[in-house]
Structure formats: C-alpha cells, structure tokens
C-alpha cells in the first residue's frame, strides 16, 4: 500500500465511466461535480477509478482534521439530575433515532435441497438483528428508487454517513479468526449471503460469485449457520491479538501509558496566564497515574522541562530560530534528564512548573511577539520518539494508542521554522506563508508517521493565523480549536483532548452493488492506493486511509444509480481495518441491504430528513470556502427547495405554488436553519472562526453535525423538567428559561419576568446549567456555555439562531409552534409586545418566496 503525500481530508469525486448517466440539473441549480474538483480553500479533491480504486490527486490545500462530535443523545437526560420530557404537541421528533439505521427486507426463498443456495437468516431474524444495530451507517433513505431518472434528482440526493470508529455499550460480535472473503471482489461473507449447505460455498452479495469456505459453512439446515457471527449479524469485528500480535498488552493501562506532551505559549499577558495556569493545574490532576507527561514552553526559545529533580522546576533550553540539530537532540535525549515521566512520580514537579510561569514582560503587541511554535513541536516529537528515534526513521512504532502533543497557543507562529512575519504588509509575506504551510504540513506528516497526534488549542483575543496552523493539526490526525480565553471551556477541552481514545492505521473499504456509484466522499482521511489484484482480481472497492480512528468521526458519501435497477435489493458493505488502543488489529465489517421500490411516495416515506439534511449541508459547506462563496451557497439551498417541490410535490390548482412533499416535513426547516445559522449565515464575523467551524463540521459525526445545522430548544418547566420545542423565537417567553444547544455553543436565556423572582431564577439557571453540561458531557470540542438575561446585549447570540415567527399570522404560528395554544390571551399579547420587528423572513415567508407551500407537520 502506498500513500501519496496529499492533504488528509477527503473531498473527492470518483470518476464516472458513463458520462451520460448523470441527470442534468434544473435551471439555476448547481450541477453535480463530475470533473476533478478544485477546492482552493481547505479540502482535497480526488478522482477515483471505479476499476481498481486508484486515486488521482486533485488540489492540495490545508484543511482542519478530525474533530470528534458528541455521543448519541437519543434518550432523556439522566432523570436523577434533570427530569426531561418532550411535548406531545411538539412537531420535532427526538434528534437521533437509534433504530432502523440498517433496514432490511427478506431474501428470496429457495428450495430446501442440500445443494440449493440458502439465505442463512430468515426475514424476522434479519429484521431483529438489523434494526437493533447502532448507527454506524446512516442512509438518507431506507429504500432506493428503481428508476434512474427518479433516483438521481440532485436536489434531494442519496447517500450515507459512515462512522467507522463508533463504539457502543453492547459492542459488535467479535470473531478471533480471519474472515471469509470473496476471491473475486474482496467482499466479506455476511448475513445476506446465500449458502450452499451441502458444500459450504457462499455467494457474494456484491459481485454474485460463488466462494468456498474451507468447509466451515457446511450445515444440515440454515439455522445451523447462525453459530457464525458474520452470518447472524450485519456488523462484526474480526480481531487478531495474542500470539498473532507480538507485543500485545491486553490491559487498559496500555493506552494510558501513551505519552502526552504539553507545548505551552509563554508569551501571555497576566489575565490569560492566570486562566491558563488554573486549567493546567486541573488538567494534570485529572490524568491517570500511569500517563507519561512532558512539558515544553516556547517563546524565542524552547524550554524542555526535566522531571529528574523532585519538586523543582528546571528546564533545558534550545534556540527557537531554527530546527534543533540532530546533535543537540541526541545530547538532550541521551543525557541525564527525564522529559517524560508518569504522573504518579511527577505530579508535584508539574504543579511547580505551572506555578513558576510568569507573564510576558516586554512592551510588544500580542501579535508581534516571537513564538517558535514549530521548533517546539519538533522537539516534542523527538522526546516522544526517545533514544530509538534515529533507528526508527520512517518506521511506524506500535504503541498502546496514539501519543499526543497538545499545543496551548495564544498567538501566531512568528519565529523560527514554519513561521510567518508579524505583519501582513511584509514584502515577502505571500512566499513565506506558502513556505510555512508546506513546512507545517510536513511536520504533521512526520508526527503521523510516528503515531503522534498534534492537537492545537488556541485561546485569547490575538488572531493565531489559523490557515498556518491547520496543516500541522490535520496532517497528524489532530484537531485545532479556538476559545475565547484559557478558562473553563479551554480547560475542559484540554482534558478531553488527552482522554479521547484513538485507533491508528485505519483503512476504510467501501463496496456497493454494481447498480450504485459513489460520486463523492467528504471526511477526515486521504486517498489510498491499494493494489489487491493479486488476491482479488475484480476488486472495485474505494479505499480511504484514515489518519486516526475516533468514535465520533464520520464520512459522508454521495451516491447515484448507474441505470434502472432490476433487482429487489441493493447491497452496501463498509469495512474498516485499524489497530485499536490496546494494540489489537481489528477488521470491522458492516453490511447493509436496502430494498428497491418503483413507488416515489414509498421512497419519500423512507427518507430520513435529518440524515438527508446533514448530507446536503456537508456537500454545500464543502464549496463554501469563504464568506462570499457562503452567500452563493445560500442561494443553492433555495434552489434545492424549489426543485424538490417541483419534482416531488404537487401543484396547487389555479396556482403556481407547489405543495412541498408531506413525507419530507422536517427537511425544509432544517435547511432554513442551515442558511441562517453560523455555517452559512452572517452570525460569525471573523474568517478564522468561520474556517474552524466549517472544517469541524465537515468531519464531525452525525450527532454533532445535526446540532450544528439546527439547534435544539428546551424550555424549563416547573419542577425542573424540560419541554422540547421547535427552535422559534416564540420560545422567548418572559416567565421561562430556555436552553438552546447549537453544537459548538449552548445558550441559556432567562426571561425578564423570571429574573425578577430571584429564587426561581437561580433554581432555573442551575437546572439549565445541569442540563447543558449533561447534553455536552462527552462532546469534543466542548462547547461554550453562555447564560444571559432577556434584553441584554449578549442575548443577540441566542435570538439570531432562532427562526423568526413573530410576524406570522396566529394560525401559522400555532401550526409550527403548538405550545402557543397553552398560553392565555394575556400571555400571548405580552409575548407579541416583546418582539422587535426586522426584515428577516420567517420560515413560512421564505417557503412562499420559493413558490412552495410549507409541509404540514405530522
């Protein structure tokens, strides 16, 4: 397997041998991307040959890497802390459905002769196992249209979100042996294969070829086949450990022993430094005792702290104007100093180091201070590799999970390797920026080669030049996050960055039935050339190399049908090979079967609005490289709604309006949130913030992606319960408190009447904070949690993310926001009087402007 040195984020379009097979777009709607995509902003584009999965590189521009998202939140918040209920009148269902992610239907029946092909699982058993599986794969629809012209409507599209590293409490079936694979195409034996009971041969669902099983699948009847996990479950893990894996350590400490090196900016003013010290003290107190810690400071020089002196902070200092020489690194590493030490032996030293930090003394603006961030990270990589570094160049070292370098940055890299000048007006700035980008990317790749993730946590008011730092984080498989300050959210992210587990050496294989063509992939990986033709002569799989394997990543796949489909089912197989944090080699295989239908209404009923909206959002954000393009992308959302109404809706008699299909009742509201919110709207001002948010979204899991598209609104009720409501401004009722979860931000809004009652206000605020913390308990990056009162200047953050419905007529308000019916006429009058009128259209006004009638909510 050979990897091209291209950028690690995938946004590529497989080549299409049949140029005429794509449905032409409607007028004004952006055409499908058939050519090699040139994304100059952040993501790569690749063209993939369906014949062998070989990939040709497109653009090569920096893009942020894998930000994980939150855990699945399908059930109520833990009732012990905050009782939770959903209003029965609420038009919005729970955000995530844990079931029906792998829909199935029955296989065709065959005779019971011993040499006939037997489906090894019955209809009922297949439905039970499939529907009970977690959402490793989420399809935008649970059925596929047979007619190509109907299926390939670009405005709605068809696709899937794949979360290869997702973990669940029950876990998949584990098999400690090699899998049976198709000798023709390389697909894995699975629950949907037909079996020749007498000979044990199985028929591949992807290419339909017969394969042997070395007699393992010989059985008297199909029930006997259920003893094989791969024939009884749509998802299995094949695991190799023990003698097959020299050095395997089957204990939890193997992952905890992977070192964490803090690389800390020492050019901070006193207020920022005070917050940073508090966060660092709390961080080391939270680390497991076996975790090995290193501490490096950087300014004009690189200070590497030595743990050999108990309770004393001492450091070896290296120059920061250039990369440390091999000689000086050898002197450092082979010397008497201890630069990585387990927490149980070095906690006191770490605290003394943090307490000894002093604020920046010179009278130099924040942006102009010399920071040798690149040189400091180089030294961090060297001490993690240790004395064997010179022997292991280019060789991947297998440790228990990924080592981590966590950079705490308060300003740009302006000194030494990978730096840019303080001033944008420097005459050589464009060239130096280009050189810095390449150097940072190469450093990130060097880190990845040695199984080291580099996370960059930035904070403060000084711009950090995000485009320069992005390549380092993403090429290593790490993440870059911006914070307002070094306080609470920064401290939480520091702890979660070090604690989140990550597998390594991940390779994702995508296989589909011949009828299906994968047209685009977006996610945290890079193309991979895998020559499997000596083993599998007709392997058409698409291979993606993952930089790390984390629970909350996802890849979004766009698909089309190549022609009219004749069969009753189409099949999809997703296989990921990776090394987990306990050094075991895992091959996770997920196989999905979707029924095909002729009925458009049957297809529309199977569409999963939230998944479809997230896929549309990711395709749209891939193009929105900057604010000016984002404005254009808002227009494409409008065109999508128009086209879906035209293609799938019904025209009102004697009118030009089309009724939007009732089966897609949630989709237009989700897309309205997308075009108004921070991803495409005007809420975020600074381009650095917009860039980080965009790249976070493109790689995020379904759960976080959905929350970033459309916020979740929860109103506090008497007794500490919460009622889920649509995210409309009609929720701003002065006698209540409201929690709004928008993925990367959580807002708590307190009404003026509630604030007037100090006791009730304090109780409501406490309950809302508890809810916000529980909603985001495992989310990374940890969101900001902001609380404010009605009418305050900060309340604009909250108001701008709600759909404005106060101008709509009462009947439309009640239809979209049923909770209004519970208010008295006096309460409704007070609510109406609180609104300030402005020009933003409501959802219903927007739909009518697109010649569409909003769908009725079920």
N, C-alpha and C positions, 0 to 999 in steps of 0.2 A: 504494500500500500504506500503510495507516495502522495504527499500533500503539496500543493502549490502555495507559495508564500503570499496568499491574498488575505484580505481583511476577513475577520472571523464571523461577521454577521451575514446571514444568508438572506438575500432578496433576489432570487434568481428565477428565470423563466426557462423551463425546459423547451428545447427546440421542437417544432411541430412538423413532422414529415408531410402532413396533409394540409397545405396552406389554405385550402378551400373549406376546411371543416369548421372554421370559426364563424359563428353567427355575426353578421355585421351589426354594429351598434346603432341605436336610434340616433336621429339627428341631435347634436348637442351633447350627447353622452360620450365620455371618453372611451376610445376603442380599447379592446383587450391588448395587452402588451405582448406582441408576438416577436418583435425584434429584440436584440440584446439591449437590456435596459441600462441607461446611463444615469445612474443616480449620483450626482456630484456632491450630494450633501453628506450622507452618512453610511448608506448600505451598499453592499456589493450586489452585482447582478451577474448571474451565470447563465450560460446556455447549456442545457443538458441533452445529450444524445440519448433518445429512448432505446437505442440499440444496445448500448453497453454501459450506460450510466456515466460515461466520461463527461467531464465538465470543462468548459472553456471559460476563462475568466473574463469578466466584464470590468466595470470600474473598480477602483481600489482606493476608497476614501474612508476616513475614520468613522467609526460608529460605536456607540456605547455597547458594552457587553451585558450579558445575562443578569438582569435584575430579577430576583425572585419575587413572587407575589404572596398573597395571604393564604391561609389554609381555607379549605372548603367551609362555607358557612351556610349550611342548609337547615340546621335545626335551631330552635330558640336559644337565646343566650342562657348560660347556666342559671337556672331558676334560684339557686341558693343565694345568688348575689342580686340579680335584677330579673324579676318576673317579666315575661315578654309575651305579647300576643299580637296577632295580626288582625286588623279589622276585617270582619267578614264582608264588608262593603268595599274593601279596597280593590281597585281594579288591577293592582300589580301582584302577581304571584310571588312566592319566595324566589330569591335571586338565582339559586342554583338547584338543579334537580339531580339528585344522586342516582336516580334510577334511569332506565331507558337510554343509557348512553351507548349501549351496544345492542341495538334492536336485532331481532332475528325473526325468521319465519321458518316454516317446515321445509325440510328437504324433500325432493320427490321420493315416493315409495318404490321399492324394488321388491322382486320376489325373494323368498327366503332360502333359495338354493345356496349351497355352501360356496359356490363359485360365482355368485352374483355380487355386484357391488352393493355394500350395505352402508347406509348412513349410520354412524356409530352413536348418534344421540337422537332421541325421539323429540317430537315437537315440544312437549311440555317440559322435558328436562332441559332442552336447549333454551327455551324462554326463561326458565328459572335461573340458570347459571348466568345467562347473558344479562338479563335485566338487573341482577343483583350485583354486577361488577361496578367498581368505581369508574369515574370518568377519566380514564387515561386517554381516551379518544372521544371527542365530541363532534358529531356531524351537524351541519347546518340543517339537514333534513334526514328523517329516518326512512325515506323512500327515494327512489331515483326514477325520474320520468323516462319512459322507453323512447319517446320521440326526441331525436337530437335537437330539432328546431325549438321545441318547447323547453328542453332541459338546459340549453345553453343561452338562456337570457342573461346577458352580462349584468344587468342592473340588480338582479337578485343574487345570482351566482350560486355555486355549490362548492362545498369544501369541508374541511375538518380542522380541529385544533388538537394537536398531539402533545401530551405532557409525558415524555418518556421516563422521567425520574420520579414521578409522583409516588408517594408512599401512602399506604392505608393501614388502618389498625389491624384488619384481618390478614392482609398480605395475600399475594397470589400463591397458587400451588407451586411448590418448589421441587425440582427434579434434579437429582445429582447424577446425571449421566449426559452423554452427548445427545442432541436432538436428531430425529429423523428428518432429512431434508430432501427436497425434490432434486434428483440428479440432473434435471433439465434446466429449471429456472432458479433453484436455490431456495424456494419457499419451504416453510416448515410444516410438518404434519400438524393437523389441528382438529378441532371439534367438528368442523364441517366437511371433513374428507369422507369420501366413500371408501369402504374397505372390502376387499375380497377375503371373506372369512376363512376360506379353505387354505389360501396361500399366504395370507397376511399382507398382500400387496395393498397399497393405498393410492387413491387418485388425487393428484394435486388440484386444489381449487383455483389456482391461478392459471396454470397452463394446461390442465386436464390430463397430464401424462401419468402413467402408472409407475409406481416405485416400489421396491422391495423394502421390507422392514427387518431383514435377517430372521424372519420367522416370529418376531415378537408379537405381531398383531394377529396371529392365527388364533381363532376363537370359535367356540360352538355356536354362540349367538352374539348379537350386538351388545347385550347387557354386559357380557364379559369384558368388553373393550373399555368399560368405564373405569377399570383399575388403572388405566394410563391417564395421568392428569391432563396431558395435552389433548386427549380425546374426550375429555369430560368438562373442560373449562376453556372459555375463549381467551384467557390470559394465564400464562405460566412463566415461571422463571427457571431456566436451566443454570445451575450453579456448579462451578468447579472449585473445590477447596482442598485442604489437606495435602496429601502426597502429590496431587496434581499441581499444587501451587506451593513451591518451596518458599519458606518464609512466612506462610500464612499464620496470622495470630488471631485466633477466634475469641478475642476478648474485647470488651468495649474500650479498654484503655489504649488499644492500638490506634484508634482515631484521635483520642485525646492527646496523645504524645506528639502529634504533628505540630511543629513549632508555629508560633505567632510572633512576628516582629513588628513592633510599632515604630513608624518613621514619623517623627513629630517636628512640625514647623516651630522654630524658636524665635521667629520674628513677630511675635504677637504683642499687642498693647495689653495693658494690665487687665481691663474688664474681660477681654477674650481669654486671656491666660488663666484668670481665676476660674472661669467656667470650665475651661479645658482641664485644669488640674482636678476639679471635682469629678469630672467624667472619667478621667484616667484612674483616680483612686478607686472609684466604684467599679471600674472595669476589671482591674486586677483582683479585687475582692471577689468578683463573680467567676473567675476562671477555675476550672478543676485543678486539683493539686498536682496532677501529672503533666499538665500543659507546660511546654517549654516556651519561655518568653524571652524576647530580645528587645532592646530599646535603643533607638538611634535618633539623634537630634540633627537638624540641618539648618544652616543659615548660609554664611560664606564658607563654612567648613562642615565636615561630617564628624559627629561625635558618637562613638560606639561605646555603650556603657558596659562596664566589666562587673560581673557578679561575684568575682572571686573574693572580694573584700566584703565581709559581712557588715551590714548596716552602714556602709559607706558608699556614697555615690562617686564613682571615679570612671573616667572615660578615656579611650584612645582617640586621638583626633587625626583626621585625614583631610587634605586640601579638597575644596569643592569645585575648583575652577576647571578640573579635568577628571576623566575617569581614573580611578585608583589603578596603579600599575600592578601587574601580577606579583612583582617582588614585594610591594608593600602589603598586598592582600595576604601573601604567604607569611610574611612576618607577623601580621595580625592573627591569622588563623592558627599558625603553629606555635604562637607564643604561649605565655602562661595565663593569659586572660580567659575568662569564661563569659562568652557572649550570648549563649542560650542556656537557660537554667530552668529546671522545673519549679513551678510556683511554690511548692511546699518548702523549697530551700531558699527562695529568692524574694518572697513577698515583701519582707522588710526593706530590702535593698530597692525594690521597685518603688515603694512608697517614698523612700528618701530621695530617689531620683526625681520623682514628680514634685515633691515639696521644694527641691532645690532650684526649680525652673524660675527664671527671672524675666520680667517684661523687657521688650526692646527699648534700648536707651537712646539711640541716635535720633536726631530730628530729621527723619526721612519719611516721605509719604508711604503708606502701606504698599501701594502698587509698585514702588520703586526700590523696595528693599531686596537685597541679594538673597535669593533662595536657590540652593543647589539640590533641588528635589531629585533630579535624575541621577546624580552621583550617589545620593543617599540610598536610593532604591538598589542601585548596582551593588553597593556594599552589603545591603540586607540580603540580596540573593546569594552573595558569596558566603556569608556566615551561615546561612541555612544549608548550603551545599557542604560546608565544612571542609576538613582536610582532604577529602577524596575528590574535591571539585576538579583538580587538574587531571584526575584519572577518568572522570565521568563526562567529559565534554561531549555533548550530543547524545548521550545515553540517558534514557529515561530511568530515573530511580523510583522504585516502587516502595513508597512508604504508606503508613496507615492513613489514607486520606490525603487531601491537598494541604501543603503548608500555606500559610497566609502572610502576606505583608499588608499591613493596614496603614495607609498614609493619612495623617491628620494635617490638612493643609489650610492655611489662612490666606494664601495669596498665590500668584503665578510663579512658575519656574523661570527665573530670570538670570540664573548664574550657572555656568558650567555646562556640561553636555545636555542636549535636549532642551536648551533654554531659548527664550526669545527676548529681544530688547525690552527695557522698561516701557519705552514709548512706541506707539504705533507709527509715529512720524519718522522713525529711524529710516534712513535712505535704503538700507538693505533688508528691511523687515520682511517683505514677501519671500525672499530667498531663505532667510534664517528661519522663518516659520515652516517652510517646506522641509528644510533640513531637520528641524526639531520634530516634526510629525513623523518622519521616517525613522529617526533615532528612537523615539518613544515606542513606535510600533515594534521595532526590532528588539528593544528591551523587554517588551511584553511577550514576544515570542520566545525569547530566551527563558523568561520565567516559566512559561507554559511547558517548554521542553523539559524543565526540571520539576514539573508538577507543583508549581508555586503560583497561587492566585494573588493578584495585587488589587486590593480594594482602595479607592481614594475617597475619603470622606472630607468634603470641603465645608467650611463654615465662615461666617463673618460677612462683612459688607464689601470687602475688596474683591473685585472680579478675578477669578482664578484662571481665565483663558481656557475654558472648557475644551475647545477643539484641540488644544495641545495635549491635554491630559487624557482625553478619551482613548486614544490608541493604546496607551500603556495598560489601562484597566481592561479594555475589551480583548486585546490580543492575549492577555494572560488568562482570560476567563473570569475576571473580577468585575467590579461594578463601581461606577462613580456616582456619588450622591451629593446634592447641595443642601445646606442647612442655613437657617437664619443666624444661628450662633452655635457656640460649643456647649450649649446647655442640655436640657432633658432629652430632646429628640436625638441629638448627636450622641449622647451617652448610651441611649438605648440601641442605636444603630451600631455603635462600637461593639457592644456585647453580642448583638445578633449576627454581626458580620463574622465574628470569630467562632460563634457556636453553630452556624448553619453547616450542615454536612454536605459534602460534595464528592461524588464519584469522579473517576477520571477515565481517560482513554475511551470516551463514548463514541460509538459509531451507530448511526440511525439508518436502518434499511427500510425503504418504502416500496411495497409491491401492490399492484392493483390488477383486477381483471383486465383483459385485453380491451374491453369496451371503454375503459376510463383512462383519461390522460391528465397527469398532474401538470398544470400550466405555470404555477408559481409557488415558491416556498419562501416564507419570511420567518426568521428566528435566529437564535443565538448559536450559530455554527458556521462552518465553511465547507465548501465543496470537497469531495474526496474522490481520488481516482482509485478504484478497487478493481484489480484485474482478477476476476473469478472464473474466467472462461476455461481454464484447465480443469476446474472442478464442476462448474455449472455452465454448460455450453450455450444456454439461451437465457442467461441472467439479464433481465431488463430493469433490475431494481435501481432506484435512485438512492445514492449513498451520501450521507451528511456527517462530517466529522464534528463532534461536539467538543467545545473547549472545557466544559465541566458538566457534570450530570447532577443537577439540583432539582429538588422536589417541585419547585414552582415555576420552572421554565415552561415555555410552550413553543411549538412551531405551528404556524398557520399555513395550511395547504389549500390552494385553489385548484379546482378540477373541472374538467369538461368531459362530455361523452364524445367519442370519436365518430360514432354513427348511431343509427337506430339500434336499440338493444333488443335482441330476440329472447334472451334467457330470462328466467323468473327472478334471478338473483345476481347481484354483483358482489365481489369479494375484495376486501382490503386487508393487507397484513402489514403490521408495523413491528419491526424487530430492532431492539437496541442492545448492543454489546458494550459492556463497560466493566470497570473494576470498582467495586464499592469501597466504602471507608474501612472495611475490615479485610481488604486485600483479596476478596473472593472475585473471580471472574463470573459475571452474570450475563446471560442472554435472555432478555425479557421479550416474549412474543405475544402480541395481541392480534387476534383475528376477528374481523367484523364482517357480517353478512347483511346486506340491505336488500329488501325486496324491490322489484321494479314494477311500475304501475303505468297504465295508459291514462288514468283519470287525473286531470290537472287539479281538481278540487281535493282528491285523495292525497296528491303530493303536497299541496299547500297546507293541508291539515297536519302533515308530518313535519313541517318546517319548524325548527326551534328558533324562535325570534331572537333570543339573546345571543345564541351562538352565531346566527347569521349576522347580527348587528356588529359583533366583535370582529368577525372576518372582514366585513365591509370596512370597518374602521381601520383595521390593520392595512388593508390594501390602500386605503385613502391616505393614511399617515405616511406610508412608505414614500409617497410622492411629495408630501408636504414638507419639503426640506427647510423652508424658512417661512417667515410670516407672509410674504407676498404670494407664495405658492399656496399657503394655507387658505388665503382668501379665495383663490381659484377653486380649491378643493371643496369649499362650502357650496359652490355652485354645482359641483358634480353630485353632491348629496341631494340637492334639489332635483337634478335631472334623474337621479335614481328613483326618487319617489314618484315623479311624473311617469317614468317608464313602467314601473311596477304596476301603477294604477291603470295604465293603458293596456299592458299585456295581460294582466291577471284580474283586473277589476271589471266592473260593469258600468256602462254609461247610463246616466240618469235620462229618463225620457224628456225630450224637448230641452236638453241642456248640454253644455259642453263639459260638464263636470263628470268625473268618474268616481264611483264608489270604490275606495281602497278595499282590497280583499279582506273580509272579516276574519279569515284564518290567520292573517298577519297583523292582528290588532295591536301588538306591542311594538312592532318594528319601527313605524314612523316616529313614535315618541322617543325611542332610543336614539334614532338618528338625529332628531331635533336637539336632544341633549348634546350629541357629539358636535354638531355645527356651532352651538352656542358656548360650549364649555371650554376648558383650558387647552384641549388638544388642538382645536381648530379655531376657537373664538379669540376674543381680544382680552381675556381676563389676565393673561400673563404678559408682562411688558418686556422683560429682558430676554434677549435671544439665547443666552446661556441656559436660563431656566427652561425655555421652550425646547431647546435641543435635548437637555437631560430628560425632560418629561416624555418627549417623543420617543427617544431611544429606550427608555424604561418600558413604555407601553408596547413597543414592537416586539419585545422579548418576553413580556410578562405572561403569567398564567391566565387562564380564562377568568378566574375569580377576580383578580386584581384588574385585569383589562376591562371587565364589565363594570366594575365600580368606577374606573377612570372615565368610562364613556358616560354612564348615567349614575348620578348619586342616589344613595338610599336614604330615605327620610323616615325618621322615627320620632313620634311625638310622645312626650312624657305624660303619664296619666296618674290619677290618684292611686295611692298605694304602691307607687314605684314601678308600675307596669309601663310598657311602651306599645304604642299602636303604630304599625307601619302604614304610611300614607304615600300617595304619589308626590314626587318632588316638585310641587307647585308653590307659588308664593302665597296661595290661600292657606298654607300651613302656618303662616306668621300671625298667629292669634295671640293677642297680648297677655292672656291669662295662662299661657303654657310655655313649656321649654321644648325645644326641638333639637335633635341630633341629626346632622347631615354628613354621611360618610361618602366622600368623593375619592376614595382610593389612597391618594397621597396626602390628603388633607381631611381632617374631621373637624366639623364646626359645631359648636354648642351655642344656640341662640336662646336668650332669655327674654320673654315678653315683658313690656313695661309694667303691666298690672301685677305680674308675678314678682318682679323685682321689688315692687313697693311693699310686699309682705316678706320681711327679711327671713323669717323662719322657713316659710315654704320655698323661698328662692334658694336658700342654702341646701335644703333637702333635695330639691330638683336638680341643682347643679351637681351635687355629689352623686346622685343616681345616674345623671347623664355622663359624668366622667367615668364612672364604673363601667357603663355600657360601652363607651368609646374605647376604653382600654381592653375590654374583653373582645370587642369586634376586631381589634387590631393586635391581639396578643402575640401572634406569631408572624405578623406581616413584616416583610423586609423589602425595601426600606420602611422603617417605622414612620408613620405619617405625623405631620404636625397636628396637635390637638389644640384648637383655639376656642376660647369661650368669650362671648361679648353680649352686651345688652342691646335691646331694640333701640334703634335711633343713633347708636354710636357710629363713629367713622369706620370701625372695623367691620360693622355689620354688612358693609357692601360686599365683602368676600362671600358672605352667605347668600345675600339677595341675588347676586349676579349668576349664581348656579341653579336657581330655581326657575321653572317655566312661568313666565308672567301670564296669569289668567284673570287678573282682577278686572280687566276691561270686557271680558266675555259676558254675554247675556247669562242670567241665572240658570237657565235650563242647561246650557253647555257647561257651566261651572259644576253643577251637580252631577252631570254625566261623567265628567272627568275626575271629579273630586267629591265622591259621595259623602264624605264626612261632614260636608256643609249642611246636609239635611238635619244633622243633630243639633245645630245651633239655633238659638232663638232669633227672632227678627231683630231684637236689640243687639245681640252679639254680631249678627251679620252686618248691621248698619255701622257698628264700631269698627269692624274689620275693614269695610269698604272705605271708611273715612281715613284709615291709616296709610293708604297707598298713595304714593306719588306717581302721577301718570307720566309715562315716557313713551317713546316711539317704537320700542321693541315689539314685534308682533307676538301674539300668543300662538300656541300650537295650532289652534283651530284656524286662526287667521293665516298662518303660514301654509297650512294644507290647502285652504281655499285659493290662496295665491298661486298654487301649483295645479289648479283645476282638478283638485281631488277632494272628496268628502272624507273626513276622518272616520276610521272604522269604529263601530260600536264596541265598547269594552264588554267582554263576557263576564 
